[in-house]
Amino acid sequence: DGSQPARSLPLAQGNISFNINTPDAHRALRCQVIGNMAYFTWGAYLYAVDLNRKAIAWSRCLLGDMETWPPGTQPFILWDIAAKQWTVNYPDGTRERIYTQFLATARYVAYYVKDRGLVLAESRTGRLMWEKRLGNPPADLFGDSRILCVVTSADRTANSRPQSLVLLARSGEILPVPDFLPAWQQRNEVFGRFILLCE
């Protein structure tokens, strides 16, 4: 809106390089504000910002543990103009999407980490609550402080369709509920754990 920022925060991204070659990349910044905390993803990281202290409270790499990569094998982060998503390019020429979907509530933040799966962390401290491997990465996350709903992405190489899962947020236990994928695919809006349909 033309106003001057109160403070700028450096966004450390570890030993990775960026190529942001289009102004469209800023649209990847999706921010969710809960109380005095703001959560957003940029590149390969999820950030939690304490708005009262105007400081980053914690951050997590969505690519897993970068310390395990040998020298010279650090990835190259690219904003894919056509797909409108962040991708990671490896030195061997392979490329994959960075799954930046997350859900923030007053109690937890849910997000996906490569080679670890779905992760739940305490919203204020970032302390790990639990993690669970999924068949495929999440295409969408929604829910509330008690229930986490997950829609997994389709895997074209394995010819698998998306799946819907409902988990208890406090434990990660999968609840036996009917498949809500048809309703999700026809959704108009999502409010917490509720899907609003328009017929």
C-alpha positions as CSV (number, residue, x, y, z in Angstrom):
1,D,0.0,0.0,0.0
2,G,3.0,2.3,-0.2
3,S,3.6,2.5,3.5
4,Q,7.2,2.0,4.9
5,P,7.9,-1.3,6.8
6,A,8.6,-1.0,10.5
7,R,11.4,-3.5,10.2
8,S,12.8,-5.9,7.7
9,L,13.6,-9.5,8.6
10,P,16.4,-11.5,6.9
11,L,15.1,-14.9,5.7
12,A,18.0,-17.3,6.0
13,Q,17.7,-20.2,3.6
14,G,20.8,-22.3,4.4
15,N,23.2,-23.5,1.8
16,I,20.9,-23.1,-1.2
17,S,20.8,-20.7,-4.2
18,F,17.8,-18.8,-5.6
19,N,16.7,-17.8,-9.0
20,I,13.7,-15.5,-8.7
21,N,13.5,-14.3,-12.2
22,T,10.0,-13.0,-12.3
23,P,8.0,-10.5,-10.2
24,D,5.2,-13.1,-10.1
25,A,7.3,-15.0,-7.4
26,H,6.0,-12.7,-4.6
27,R,2.6,-14.2,-5.1
28,A,3.9,-17.4,-3.5
29,L,3.9,-15.7,-0.2
30,R,0.8,-17.0,1.6
31,C,0.6,-15.7,5.1
32,Q,-1.7,-16.9,7.9
33,V,-2.1,-14.8,11.1
34,I,-3.2,-16.4,14.4
35,G,-3.2,-13.9,17.4
36,N,0.2,-12.3,17.5
37,M,1.9,-14.9,15.3
38,A,2.2,-14.9,11.5
39,Y,3.2,-17.9,9.5
40,F,4.3,-18.1,5.8
41,T,6.4,-20.1,3.4
42,W,9.1,-18.6,1.1
43,G,11.3,-20.8,-1.0
44,A,12.2,-23.9,0.9
45,Y,11.3,-22.6,4.4
46,L,8.3,-22.2,6.7
47,Y,8.6,-19.2,9.0
48,A,6.8,-18.2,12.2
49,V,7.0,-14.5,13.1
50,D,6.2,-13.0,16.5
51,L,4.4,-9.8,15.6
52,N,4.8,-8.3,19.1
53,R,8.6,-8.8,19.1
54,K,8.8,-8.2,15.3
55,A,11.2,-11.1,15.1
56,I,11.3,-14.6,13.6
57,A,10.2,-17.0,16.3
58,W,11.3,-20.2,14.4
59,S,11.7,-21.6,10.9
60,R,11.9,-25.0,9.4
61,C,13.3,-26.3,6.1
62,L,10.8,-28.1,3.9
63,L,13.5,-30.0,2.2
64,G,14.7,-31.9,5.3
65,D,18.1,-31.9,6.8
66,M,20.4,-29.9,4.5
67,E,23.5,-30.7,6.6
68,T,23.5,-34.2,5.1
69,W,24.2,-32.9,1.6
70,P,27.9,-33.2,0.6
71,P,29.7,-30.0,-0.5
72,G,28.7,-29.0,-4.0
73,T,25.4,-30.8,-4.0
74,Q,23.3,-28.1,-2.4
75,P,20.0,-27.5,-4.3
76,F,19.0,-24.6,-6.5
77,I,15.6,-23.1,-5.7
78,L,13.6,-21.8,-8.7
79,W,10.2,-20.2,-9.0
80,D,8.5,-22.1,-11.8
81,I,6.5,-19.5,-13.8
82,A,4.4,-22.0,-15.7
83,A,3.4,-24.1,-12.7
84,K,3.4,-21.1,-10.3
85,Q,5.2,-23.0,-7.6
86,W,8.6,-23.3,-6.0
87,T,10.8,-26.1,-7.3
88,V,14.2,-27.5,-6.3
89,N,16.8,-28.3,-8.9
90,Y,19.5,-30.8,-7.9
91,P,23.1,-30.9,-9.4
92,D,22.2,-34.2,-11.1
93,G,19.6,-32.4,-13.2
94,T,16.5,-33.7,-11.4
95,R,13.8,-31.3,-10.3
96,E,10.9,-31.7,-7.9
97,R,8.2,-29.5,-6.4
98,I,8.5,-28.0,-3.0
99,Y,5.3,-28.6,-1.1
100,T,4.6,-25.3,0.7
101,Q,1.1,-26.1,2.0
102,F,0.6,-25.6,5.7
103,L,-2.1,-25.1,8.3
104,A,-1.7,-22.8,11.3
105,T,-4.0,-22.9,14.4
106,A,-3.6,-21.6,17.9
107,R,-2.2,-25.0,19.0
108,Y,-0.2,-26.3,16.1
109,V,1.2,-25.8,12.6
110,A,1.0,-28.6,10.1
111,Y,3.3,-28.8,7.2
112,Y,5.1,-31.3,4.9
113,V,8.8,-32.1,4.9
114,K,10.6,-34.1,2.2
115,D,11.6,-37.6,3.4
116,R,9.8,-37.1,6.7
117,G,6.1,-36.6,5.7
118,L,3.5,-34.7,7.6
119,V,4.8,-32.8,10.6
120,L,2.9,-31.1,13.4
121,A,4.7,-28.5,15.6
122,E,3.6,-26.3,18.4
123,S,2.5,-23.0,16.9
124,R,4.5,-20.7,19.2
125,T,7.7,-22.6,19.8
126,G,8.0,-24.9,16.7
127,R,8.6,-27.9,19.0
128,L,7.8,-31.2,17.3
129,M,4.6,-32.8,18.3
130,W,4.6,-35.7,15.9
131,E,5.3,-36.7,12.3
132,K,3.7,-39.2,10.0
133,R,4.6,-40.5,6.6
134,L,1.9,-40.3,4.0
135,G,1.5,-42.2,0.7
136,N,1.8,-39.0,-1.2
137,P,2.5,-35.4,-0.2
138,P,-0.5,-33.3,0.8
139,A,-2.3,-31.2,-1.8
140,D,-4.3,-29.4,0.9
141,L,-4.5,-29.2,4.7
142,F,-7.4,-27.8,6.7
143,G,-9.0,-28.3,10.1
144,D,-9.1,-26.7,13.5
145,S,-7.3,-27.1,16.9
146,R,-8.6,-30.6,17.4
147,I,-8.9,-32.1,13.9
148,L,-6.6,-32.1,10.9
149,C,-7.9,-33.0,7.5
150,V,-5.5,-34.0,4.7
151,V,-6.0,-34.4,1.0
152,T,-3.0,-36.1,-0.6
153,S,-1.8,-35.3,-4.1
154,A,-2.2,-37.7,-7.0
155,D,1.0,-39.6,-8.0
156,R,1.0,-39.8,-11.8
157,T,4.0,-42.2,-11.9
158,A,2.3,-44.7,-9.6
159,N,-1.2,-44.0,-11.1
160,S,-2.6,-43.3,-7.6
161,R,-5.6,-41.1,-7.0
162,P,-5.8,-38.5,-4.2
163,Q,-6.8,-39.7,-0.7
164,S,-8.6,-38.0,2.1
165,L,-7.5,-38.5,5.7
166,V,-8.7,-37.1,9.1
167,L,-6.4,-37.2,12.0
168,L,-6.5,-36.2,15.7
169,A,-4.2,-33.2,16.0
170,R,-2.9,-34.1,19.5
171,S,-1.7,-37.6,18.5
172,G,-1.8,-38.1,14.7
173,E,-4.2,-41.0,15.1
174,I,-6.1,-41.6,11.8
175,L,-9.9,-41.5,12.4
176,P,-12.2,-43.9,10.6
177,V,-14.4,-41.4,8.7
178,P,-16.1,-41.6,5.3
179,D,-14.2,-40.4,2.3
180,F,-14.7,-36.6,1.9
181,L,-12.8,-36.3,-1.3
182,P,-15.9,-35.9,-3.5
183,A,-17.1,-33.0,-1.3
184,W,-13.7,-31.4,-1.2
185,Q,-13.4,-31.5,-5.0
186,Q,-16.7,-29.6,-5.2
187,R,-16.0,-27.2,-2.4
188,N,-17.0,-23.5,-2.5
189,E,-15.2,-22.6,0.8
190,V,-13.5,-24.3,3.7
191,F,-14.1,-23.1,7.3
192,G,-12.0,-24.9,9.8
193,R,-12.9,-28.6,9.4
194,F,-16.1,-27.8,7.5
195,I,-16.5,-27.9,3.7
196,L,-19.1,-25.5,2.2
197,L,-20.7,-26.8,-0.9
198,C,-22.8,-24.9,-3.4
199,E,-25.4,-26.8,-5.4
